[in-house]
Amino acid sequence: MRRRLAAVLCVLALGLVAVGTVLRLWDPIPIPTADISTVFTEICVGIGYSCAGAYLANRRPGNLVGWLLLVIGLGMATTLLGDEYAIRSLLIAPGSLPAGVFVAWLNRGLWALIWFAILPLMLTLFPTGRPISRLWWVAWVPAAAGLVFSLGAFFTPGPLTGAIRQSVDLRVQNP
């Protein structure tokens, strides 16, 4: 069951990356030169982390590192698709897709949750899936701090921008 779940989550992440990339190529708003590397990184992280996580979760289902890698890849794929979804819903064809403001808001803090909460947790559990010793339980503090930081990213007032393309103003204010 767990092995099948890892494969399904990997295929889901790869599908999200594919749809997000197609929407990006279909998008009439050009990507500024400064944002090209960020978009490319999101695509590579979505594919690489998902595949590596699925491989590890399939080989060692009890090891949390593979599952956390899979969550990071799935989260980055969701961020890529969510960014394009929000841009299409709010700028290109306003009102054509439901919940554009919610997706833009969710996308605003999702990257912070992944990089500042889940990644430190994964590094704490590497390589065995458990902390190396009892002293390593202190290393959960950065993961907790990252969780608090990501919640701050969700609720920071100001204009919502594309999570990947910071140069795109979605013309929506975060309350």
Order of alpha helices (4+ residues) and beta strands (2+ residues): alpha-alpha-alpha-alpha-alpha-alpha-beta-beta
